């Protein structure tokens, strides 16, 4: 593992940042900090009050602030001795993350998940799910820390693999052997209905593409379910091509 991609919106939730640092220290990988800027688009159907140039200036200020925040975060991580580069983009969040992952040959994308408690959080949550669906490299999805709960340290002592009907023991070994060795971790292989009571630091599962509407009915999107309900990070692998 040589390249980690960390999309950030500079939120106060630091759990995902802890995990990308944890993996970088363990593997020596370079962290690419990605921020996708969403410009303010004025509504041309509304009457203009005052100088329309003020809105352009305000938008430019927000853009400059986002660039500064990205640079400051990179500086902080470099002070910790971690190799870091930055990637600032304008565009669609999901597409920009996937493009950045391809361009930087990311071995792993680390993304924070919101608690999905507001409309905006659900939009962000859908972005995480879409990246998990479309990325060609593994995606680590880190849940937010609920209000009033202590943040769990980024550590891997116990790994749980979510076994599905299509999954083979060979695939489980391929996806977990290096993790078990790197972190000297214990591995449990459980069926999906056993996951609710599982004690783990990390859940690993395979994403299988659906062949059509009927397949979607017969085999619901377990990745989405895990992303939304898991209180520990979920590592998503994709089918090898």
C-alpha positions as CSV (number, residue, x, y, z in Angstrom):
1,X,0.0,0.0,0.0
2,X,1.6,3.2,-1.2
3,X,-1.2,5.8,-1.8
4,X,-4.1,6.7,0.5
5,X,-6.8,9.1,-0.6
6,X,-8.5,11.2,2.1
7,X,-11.4,13.4,0.9
8,X,-12.1,16.0,3.5
9,X,-14.7,18.7,4.1
10,X,-12.8,20.0,7.1
11,X,-15.5,18.8,9.5
12,X,-14.8,18.8,13.2
13,X,-15.2,15.0,13.3
14,X,-11.7,13.7,13.4
15,X,-12.3,10.0,13.5
16,X,-11.7,9.5,9.7
17,X,-8.5,11.6,9.9
18,X,-7.3,9.4,12.8
19,X,-7.7,6.3,10.6
20,X,-5.9,7.7,7.6
21,X,-3.0,8.6,9.8
22,X,-3.1,5.2,11.4
23,X,-2.9,3.4,8.0
24,X,-0.2,5.8,6.8
25,X,2.0,5.2,9.8
26,X,1.6,1.4,9.5
27,X,2.2,1.2,5.8
28,X,4.4,4.3,5.0
29,X,1.9,5.3,2.4
30,X,1.6,8.9,1.0
31,X,-1.7,10.6,2.0
32,X,-3.4,12.7,-0.7
33,X,-5.7,15.2,0.9
34,X,-8.6,16.0,-1.4
35,X,-11.1,18.8,-1.0
36,X,-13.9,19.2,-3.5
37,X,-15.1,22.8,-3.5
38,X,-18.8,23.4,-4.2
39,X,-19.1,27.0,-5.5
40,X,-22.1,29.2,-4.6
41,X,-24.3,29.5,-7.6
42,X,-26.6,32.6,-7.5
43,X,-30.3,32.1,-8.4
44,X,-30.7,34.2,-11.5
45,X,-34.5,34.1,-11.1
46,X,-34.4,36.3,-8.0
47,X,-34.0,40.1,-8.1
48,X,-30.5,41.5,-7.5
49,X,-30.2,43.7,-4.5
50,X,-27.0,45.8,-4.1
51,X,-23.8,45.2,-6.0
52,X,-23.9,41.8,-7.7
53,X,-20.1,41.8,-7.5
54,X,-20.3,41.3,-3.8
55,X,-21.5,37.8,-4.3
56,X,-18.6,37.0,-6.5
57,X,-16.2,38.4,-4.0
58,X,-17.8,36.4,-1.2
59,X,-17.6,33.2,-3.3
60,X,-13.9,33.9,-4.0
61,X,-13.2,34.4,-0.3
62,X,-14.9,31.0,0.6
63,X,-12.8,29.4,-2.2
64,X,-9.6,30.9,-0.8
65,X,-10.4,29.8,2.7
66,X,-11.0,26.2,1.5
67,X,-7.5,26.3,-0.2
68,X,-5.9,27.6,3.0
69,X,-7.6,25.0,5.2
70,X,-6.4,22.2,2.9
71,X,-2.8,23.6,3.1
72,X,-3.0,24.0,6.9
73,X,-4.2,20.4,7.3
74,X,-1.3,19.2,5.1
75,X,1.2,21.2,7.1
76,X,-0.1,19.7,10.4
77,X,0.2,16.1,9.0
78,X,3.7,16.8,7.7
79,X,4.7,17.9,11.2
80,X,3.7,14.5,12.3
81,X,6.2,13.0,9.9
82,X,3.7,11.8,7.3
83,X,4.2,12.2,3.6
84,X,1.3,14.3,2.2
85,X,0.2,15.9,-1.0
86,X,-2.9,18.0,-1.7
87,X,-5.6,17.9,-4.4
88,X,-8.1,20.8,-4.6
89,X,-10.9,20.5,-7.1
90,X,-14.2,22.1,-8.2
91,X,-17.0,19.8,-9.3
92,X,-19.3,16.9,-8.4
93,X,-18.2,15.3,-5.1
94,X,-18.5,11.7,-6.1
95,X,-17.0,12.1,-9.6
96,X,-14.1,14.2,-8.2
97,X,-13.3,11.6,-5.6
98,X,-13.3,8.8,-8.2
99,X,-11.2,10.8,-10.6
100,X,-8.7,11.7,-8.0
101,X,-8.4,8.1,-6.9
102,X,-7.6,7.1,-10.5
103,X,-5.1,9.9,-11.1
104,X,-3.2,9.2,-7.9
105,X,-3.4,5.4,-8.2
106,X,-5.0,5.2,-4.8
107,X,-4.7,1.9,-3.0
108,X,-7.3,2.9,-0.4
109,X,-9.9,5.7,0.0
110,X,-10.7,6.7,3.5
111,X,-14.0,8.5,4.0
112,X,-15.9,9.8,7.0
113,X,-19.5,9.0,7.3
114,X,-22.0,11.4,8.9
115,X,-24.7,10.3,11.4
116,X,-27.3,10.8,8.6
117,X,-29.5,12.9,11.0
118,X,-30.2,15.8,8.7
119,X,-31.0,16.3,5.0
120,X,-27.5,17.5,4.3
121,X,-26.0,14.6,6.2
122,X,-28.1,12.2,4.1
123,X,-26.7,13.8,0.9
124,X,-23.1,13.3,2.2
125,X,-24.0,9.8,3.2
126,X,-25.2,9.1,-0.3
127,X,-21.9,10.4,-1.7
128,X,-20.0,7.9,0.6
129,X,-22.3,5.0,-0.6
130,X,-21.8,5.9,-4.3
131,X,-18.0,6.1,-3.9
132,X,-18.1,2.7,-2.2
133,X,-20.2,1.4,-5.1
134,X,-18.1,2.8,-7.9
135,X,-14.5,2.9,-6.7
136,X,-12.1,0.3,-8.1
137,X,-9.9,0.3,-5.0
138,X,-10.9,-0.6,-1.5
139,X,-12.9,2.0,0.5
140,X,-12.7,2.4,4.3
141,X,-15.8,4.1,5.7
142,X,-15.4,5.6,9.2
143,X,-18.5,6.4,11.2
144,X,-18.9,9.7,13.0
145,X,-18.7,9.8,16.8
146,X,-22.2,10.1,18.4
147,X,-22.7,13.1,20.7
148,X,-21.8,12.2,24.2
149,X,-19.7,9.1,23.3
150,X,-16.0,8.8,23.6
151,X,-14.0,8.6,20.4
152,X,-12.6,5.1,19.8
153,X,-8.9,5.0,19.0
154,X,-7.9,4.0,15.5
155,X,-6.6,0.5,16.1
156,X,-7.1,-3.0,14.7
157,X,-7.0,-5.9,17.2
158,X,-10.0,-7.8,15.9
159,X,-11.3,-8.0,12.3
160,X,-14.7,-9.4,11.4
161,X,-15.3,-10.5,7.8
162,X,-18.9,-10.3,6.7
163,X,-19.5,-13.6,4.9
164,X,-22.0,-13.6,2.0
165,X,-23.3,-16.6,0.0
166,X,-21.1,-15.8,-3.0
167,X,-17.9,-15.4,-0.8
168,X,-15.3,-18.1,-0.9
169,X,-12.7,-18.9,1.8
170,X,-10.0,-18.1,-0.8
171,X,-11.4,-14.6,-1.2
172,X,-11.6,-14.0,2.6
173,X,-7.9,-15.0,2.9
174,X,-6.9,-12.8,-0.1
175,X,-8.6,-9.8,1.5
176,X,-7.6,-10.2,5.1
177,X,-4.3,-12.0,5.3
178,X,-2.2,-8.9,4.8
179,X,-4.3,-7.0,7.4
180,X,-4.0,-9.7,10.0
181,X,-0.2,-9.8,9.5
182,X,0.3,-6.0,9.4
183,X,-1.8,-5.4,12.6
184,X,-1.2,-8.7,14.3
185,X,-5.0,-9.0,14.5
186,X,-7.5,-11.7,15.3
187,X,-10.0,-12.6,12.5
188,X,-13.6,-13.8,12.8
189,X,-15.7,-14.8,9.8
190,X,-19.4,-14.2,10.4
191,X,-22.6,-14.4,8.4
192,X,-24.4,-11.1,7.9
193,X,-27.1,-12.0,10.4
194,X,-24.4,-12.5,13.1
195,X,-22.9,-9.0,12.6
196,X,-25.2,-7.1,14.9
197,X,-23.6,-8.6,18.0
198,X,-20.1,-8.7,16.7
199,X,-17.3,-7.1,18.7
200,X,-14.7,-5.7,16.2
201,X,-12.4,-2.9,15.4
202,X,-12.9,-3.3,11.7
203,X,-15.5,-5.0,9.5
204,X,-14.5,-6.2,6.0
205,X,-16.8,-7.2,3.2
206,X,-16.9,-7.8,-0.5
207,X,-19.1,-5.7,-2.8
208,X,-20.9,-7.7,-5.5
209,X,-22.3,-5.9,-8.5
210,X,-26.0,-6.4,-9.2
211,X,-27.2,-7.8,-12.5
212,X,-30.6,-6.1,-12.6
213,X,-33.8,-5.1,-10.8
214,X,-34.6,-8.7,-9.7
215,X,-31.2,-9.2,-8.3
216,X,-31.6,-6.0,-6.3
217,X,-34.8,-7.4,-4.8
218,X,-33.4,-10.8,-4.0
219,X,-30.0,-9.5,-2.7
220,X,-30.5,-6.1,-1.0
221,X,-27.6,-3.7,-0.8
222,X,-25.8,-4.9,2.3
223,X,-23.0,-2.4,1.8
224,X,-25.5,0.5,2.3
225,X,-27.0,-1.2,5.4
226,X,-23.5,-1.6,6.9
227,X,-22.4,1.9,6.1
228,X,-25.5,3.3,7.8
229,X,-25.6,1.2,11.0
230,X,-22.0,0.2,11.8
231,X,-20.3,2.0,14.7
232,X,-16.9,0.7,13.6
233,X,-15.1,1.3,10.3
234,X,-16.2,-0.8,7.3
235,X,-13.6,-1.8,4.7
236,X,-15.2,-2.4,1.3
237,X,-13.5,-4.5,-1.4
238,X,-14.6,-4.8,-5.0
239,X,-14.8,-7.7,-7.4
240,X,-11.4,-8.3,-9.0
241,X,-11.3,-7.7,-12.8
